[in-house]
Each structure stands twice: as C-alpha cells, then as structure tokens.
Amino acid sequence: MSQTVSNPVTVEVTRGQLVESRHRGALAVVDETGKTICAIGDLARPVFPRSAIKVLQAIPLVESGAADALDFDDAELALCCASHSGESVHVKSARVMLMKAGLTEDDLECGSQWPQRLEDIAELIRADETPGALYNNCSGKHAGFLGLAKVLGAQTKGYVDASHPVQQEIKAVVEAFTGEELTEDVCGTDGCSIPTYGVSLTGLARAFAVFGTGEGLDPVRAEACERLYEACVNEPFMVAGTDRFCTRVMEAFKGRVFVKTGAEGVFCATIPEMGVGIALKCDDGATRGSECMMASVLEVMLETDDEQAKVLDDFVNPPVKTRVGFEAGEIRPSTEFLDALKAALS
C-alpha cells in the first residue's frame, strides 16, 4: 500500500487577510459499478473508519431478523447507526432498546461519556448525577449489538471482543461491502472498545455506493440496507442531534442523502440518486476540516434549494469568531480542492 503520496491542502482557516492554518486530506467518490469518479490524495493508505460505518455495522441486526424480533422502530434503528450527542431522547431510546432485549445499562461495554452539549451536562450536574454508558455516543449501536447477541443466542458479556459472533458478523459485512480483507495487522480498538479495521478510502466509498443503491446485493441484504437508509433519513435527529452536521444535512435533503461522520476526520456518504458513495479523511483528524470537505463535495454534486444551500454553506464557509462574536476569519475549502472537485464532479 502506498505511503508516499502527500495529500493536498483541502481546507484553509483564515484570520484577517492571512491563512492561519491548513488541513490536508484525501477523498474518494466511487459509483455503484466500483468505478472511481473522483480521486484526491492517497486513496490506498488504510484509515480507521471509526463511527462513519455504523450503518454497515447495523446490517446484521436487520438482515438476521433480530430488529423485527425486538420490535425496533425507525428511531431506534437510526440510533443504532448514531454518534449521538447524549440528549435526553437519545438516552431514553437506548434504554428502551435494552429493555426490549431484556437487558440494562449495566450490560453495555462502551464506557461512559459526558453529553456533547453544555445544556445537557448542566442538567446532569444540577441533578447531582454523572453520566453512565447510556450517554456514550455509541450507546445505540451497542444496544443493537446486544440485541443481536440475544437473538442469536450468543453470550452478551464480551460482545465487543473481535472473536465474538456479533463482531464476526460485522467484520464479514464490512469485508463484503468494501471488497477488502480485514486482517489483524490493520486492526485497532475503537473508542467504544469494539474492533476497528483499517480500509482504503476507495473501499469505503465503494461500500457506501453499494449501501445506497443495493447494487449486487441479494434481496435480503438489499432490503436491510434500504430499511436502515430510510430509518436514518426519516429520523436524522437520532443519528446525531441538535445543530449537528449529519442531522442538519439529512433534514434539509429529505431522503436524498445519507451522511455519517466518524472520529479523527473521517466522513462517509451516499447519494442514491447519483449512484455514488463518498469517503474522505482529514489528515489531522479535525472535525472542522472534514465537515468543510464533505459539505464542499455535496455543494458541487447536488442541485439545491435555498434551504439546502444555506445548510451546506454553514459548513463550507463557517466564520471564525472571537469570544464576543466578531467574525475574525473563515474556514473555507482550498482553491486546489474546489478546482479538483469541479473538474471531476460537475
């Protein structure tokens, strides 16, 4: 695998008239046939997709029949695919999912996490409480893992281990969708304790093109993908939360786009109407960089109405503000990145 390509500057951060900081990154856009239609930077270098592939990790839950056996609704399936903010609706829904499987918060092995928003942190502090595992941004995903384990008749304890049947099912799905073998030498441990495997951006983009279109899938798997897609675009608040990129974009595009962020600057998406999957990585792991990159891709590729254009612009060109709200600069896609996008995708 290539380790020699220097990724281009994709995002600039200005202050006054000067560029103060720069983010480098790489991007792959692949169609449903597996053809790469946009390649920027080193696409072969393996990256850990982290939470960007939660929707793929939820496929075994649906196609096995476990989601139906547990009577999970769209909001709960969306939470299985979520990196949520720890708002009350997320926490309550994860608790209900566990109850449906005859389990409790104590069965979660993802660890605890404070909510993302200060309002929700303050609410816990006022109640003299500390957050448990239900507040972890991955608690919905883990509730889904536990539900699958119960329906499969597997042990629930240790469900995060690479050798557990749930993780083996997930590994097989990710291999099938990316077309890449997931081996121990590219395996790490995700923040929520499950295995995470390094894959190429080309493989990730291919996976999301297949997920969004169902191309080449058997009917049961294709139906599982469609169901998860519809759950997420119908319940986008459950996928992220208040003022979050994934929620705002999926709300604005009303079913046309699925987007999902991951830790350390990874972002994936699919646009079924165009038959493409998108995968990108901001090298330094900055969310501000990955969000600007993904919003720029969507802005170039999609026709938008005024509302959709405004949502994308909020992430393509967000202001850099002082503590009193003065706009001191902006975050923006680099000219090199924009020119490459327009040449390949317009």
Secondary structure, DSSP 8 states (H G I E B T S, - for coil): --------EEEEEEETTEEEEEEEEEEEEEETTS-EEEEES-SSS-B--GGGGHHHHTHHHHHTSHHHHTT--HHHHHHHT------HHHHHHHHHHHHHTT--GGG--S-----SSHHHHHHHHHTT----GGGSTTHHHHHHHHHHHHHHT--STTTTSTTSHHHHHHHHHHHHHHT----GGGEEE-TTSSEEE-B-HHHHHHHHHHHHH-TT--HHHHHHHHHHHHHHHHSHHHHS-TT-HHHHHHHHHTTS-EEEEETTTEEEEEEGGGTEEEEEEETT--HHHHHHHHHHHHHHH----HHHHHHHHHHHS-EEE-TT--EEEEEEE-HHHHHHHHHHH-
